[in-house]
Amino acid sequence: MASTTNAAPAAAVGSADGGGRWPARVGRWARGATGVVVFLLLAEAAGRLGIISRSALPLTSSVLWRTVLLAGNGRFLADLGATVEAWAVGLAITVAVGVPLGVLLGSLPGVRVATRAIVEFLRPIPSVALILLVSLLIGPGLRLAVTLIVYGAIWPVLYNTIAGIDDVDPVAMETHRAFGFSRLQAVWMVSLPSAAPFIGTGIRLASSVALILDIATGYITGPINGPGIGAYISQESTGANDLTVILAATVWAGILGLVLDLLLVTAQRRLLRWHHVRLGETE
């Protein structure tokens, strides 16, 4: 009888928790969507009432309609695909280089001190300032965009990885070493899992930087660097100069950034489920 009594509340709690996830998630999405809709309606009203000149900023409805039309534009879709390709390649290389380098600098204080001057010198240099130099060295195209993405996006991955390694419990490391594990094994079994949430945050930040840099590079270099959203906006700016089309392409850039971030958040929650459960967060 006692076991039955104890099991019932546990089942009820589990059911209530599972049932409460979806309403909470829908509520968050509804509040966010409401804010977006209100903003768009206010912008539309400001344009129709003459508060904002239509020559300076087209009507929101016109921009949104052109955004929909761009979804059927083959040329723009090719540019969108090229942006995603550069983002994916650049971010993959960034993670492949930034995480091991962050683990190395975080695990070996001597190496971190020895390289601090070089790192602090390179970090503040904006990638866009290197576009001309890099294009002269390696030429235009995907390699140019990827090189600039890696240079600009590696810093959040590197510093978040170092912060995660610094946050590792030293007692856990010493315990593994006491049981005969090598330093490399202790890093693999203790440091990396502990630093994983920090690394995930760094990758999300790097994702935004990568997208911004690819679009900025395409906008500055134009179609000569190959297809991309930035190149599309640049060409429209110097061609017909249709502000509605330019803003519609910009909206697609924002949508792309949102979708990519949601994908990374979903992957992070699934791969680091244990971390979110410990924090009491639900999916």
QUIQUILIN-V962648 format. One line per field, one symbol per residue. burial: I if it has 9 or more other ideal C-beta (glycine too) atoms within 8 Angstrom, else O. A space follows every 10 residues. Layout:
burial: ???
This chain:
burial: OOOOOOOOOO OOOOOOIOOI IOOIOOOOOO OOOOOOOOOI IOIIIIIOOO OIOOOOOIII OIIIOIIOII OOOOOIIIII IIIIIIIOII IOIIIOIIIO IIIIIIIOOO IIOOIOOOIO OOOOOOIIOI IOOIIOOOOO OIOIIIIIII IIIIOIIIII IIIIIOOIOO OIIOOIIOOO OOOOIIIOII IIOIIIIIII IIIIIIIIII IOIIIIIIII IIOOIIIIII IIIIIIOOOO OOOIIIIIII IIIOOIIOOI IOOIIOOIIO OIOOIIOOOO OOO
